[in-house]
Amino acid sequence: MQNVAGSLYGLAYGDSLGKPTEFQDYATIVARYGEAGPRELTGHPALVTDDTQMALAVGEAMLAAAELTPAAMEPLLREHFLAWAISPDNNRAPGMTCLRACGALGEGLPWTEATIAGSKGCGANMRVTPVGLHPDLDEDQRAGLAQFQAGLTHGHPTGLAASELTAYACRWLVDGRAPSDLLGALRERADSQRSVYRAEWLGDLWQRSSASSPQEFIALGWDEAAAALDRVGVALKAGNYAGDPCLATGEGWIAEEALATALYCYLISPDEPVAVLGRAAASSGDSDSIACLAGAFAGAASGLGAWPSAWLEQIEYADRLARLSLTWE
């Protein structure tokens, strides 16, 4: 089924479909595309945004690592993030948090000083999918690296928690977990990790906050992520799926809402991947980030064959997506 490839390409496909709708209101999107949203890639190549660019940066940093440890990954993530920051292709409305943090990383500051401590923007988790898809990480490595790659730019604990949940959602779906069980499993993980501060990966990041302890710091993140997951459950139970998904679970500009709205768009119809992308892209909030995460989930579960075959060569960065996919499949 090529689930790893399905997830990586699904991320890029969703990103591309959400690119033109990101800064449009729902009525404008529906007037152009209909209530089902955009479902056809446009352009040759079909351009993506900084979401896919930074996901590739994380994945390629992992490929370059001799070992997946904090000491090995920090300079590689720094190098790949800075290469993205100065690239002429970094012209896709990149997030200011990422740009500011990369500027400080480029000055050589320790990452715990370079990060934007109060930010939990969706840039923390839009790029984490490769951490979920790597086949050989143990639980501590996957959780630690998911939080760490977020923390280099977004220092708020909710960005860390949402990134870990995003990575685990992709991993569990690749491994065959039923979509109907996904939300409950993520909620259980949020509860089980509430007091776990991964000091090996995060160092003294917690001291950039007003928390009195590492446990108090990370608990805030897990509590906010758990509340966002609960909103997904409420929205799914209500069963009224028409209209702007952001009204149910949030606009997606912040990490926990990007995760929640992507999950909501996916879980409405997990067996219809293209419909998932259209629904996520037809959203009034951070449409490209919502759609890229929804596409990563749909592709992780359904595999590469779930996507239109013509898209495979049409999408921007197809060669880089293929390299990651072939390495980890």
Salt bridges, closest charged atoms under 4 A:
GLU60 OE1 - ARG320 NH2 2.80
GLU74 OE2 - ARG78 NH2 2.71
GLU139 OE2 - ARG189 NH1 3.15
ASP140 OD1 - ARG198 NH1 3.24
GLU164 OE2 - ARG189 NE 2.70
ASP175 OD1 - ARG171 NH2 2.93
ASP191 OD1 - ARG187 NH1 2.57
ASP223 OD1 - ARG194 NE 2.67
GLU224 OE1 - LYS120 NZ 2.73
ASP230 OD1 - ARG187 NE 2.76
GLU256 OE2 - LYS120 NZ 2.81
GLU316 OE1 - ARG92 NH1 2.93
